[in-house]
Amino acid sequence: MKKYSVFVSSLAIATLLVTTSATTPDVSVMPTAVASAAASTLRVNTENSTMKWNAKKVGGEHYGSIKLSEGTLQVNGNKLVGGNFNIDMSTIVVEDITRAESNKRLTDHLKSEDFFSVEKFGKSTFNITKAAPIAKAKAGGPNYIITGDLTIKGITHPVTFPAVVKINGKSAEAEAKIVVDRIKYDIKYRSSFIGTAADKIIDDTFTLDVKLVTDGGTQAVGSK
């Protein structure tokens, strides 16, 4: 009888363990699978997208454009949840100087080691780490605060800026002005930071006006 009781007890424990294992879901992987299925990655149309740069100095400014080589916007329903873009640094164009010789001189200087070291660092990148909707955003105004990692000359720093985001199904647009502190990226030519003469100073920040467009029409996204 004693041996029979031990056998029955062992069988009951084994049955309980098998039943528990079979009925308990693996919850650790379910959220990841759901998130991956819900988000859509939209490819940026680099021909329709634009990037404009502006750098100010004592007594004036220079401005121009630069091309994006690729990018994406990630959306979940009518919300922006991520994205990135790459900048082809070799495509820097100066637009405010019309004289060909002077234009080339500045363009070449911007590509040199004094500024962006394009021969060594041909690509700059931006990756969104957070896209926060702005509550009660005004129509036509910024409706997101974007935070992400900006890499220039192989150096990465976080930047945060407001953006206007529009989404319509499988298409999207995003527009923003990014203020860049060039000192953080080891671009110190004629900076006040290094004691440049007052009348020779170039501002320590420059701006990038970015417009990302994916294929298709768009409509404004309301923040909730």
Buried (B, 14 or more C-beta within 10 A) or exposed (E): EEEEEEEEEEEEEEEEEEEEEEEEEEEEEEEEEEEEEEBBEBEBBBEEBBBBBBBBEBEEEBBBBBBBBBBBBBBEEBBBBBBBBBBBBBBBBBEEBEEEEEBEEBBEBBBEBEBBBBEEBBBBBBBBEEBEBBEEBEEEEBBBBBEBBBBBBEEBEEBEBBBBBBBBBEBBBBBBBBEBEBBBBEBBBBBBEEEBEEEEBBBBBBBBBBBBBBEEEBEBBEBE
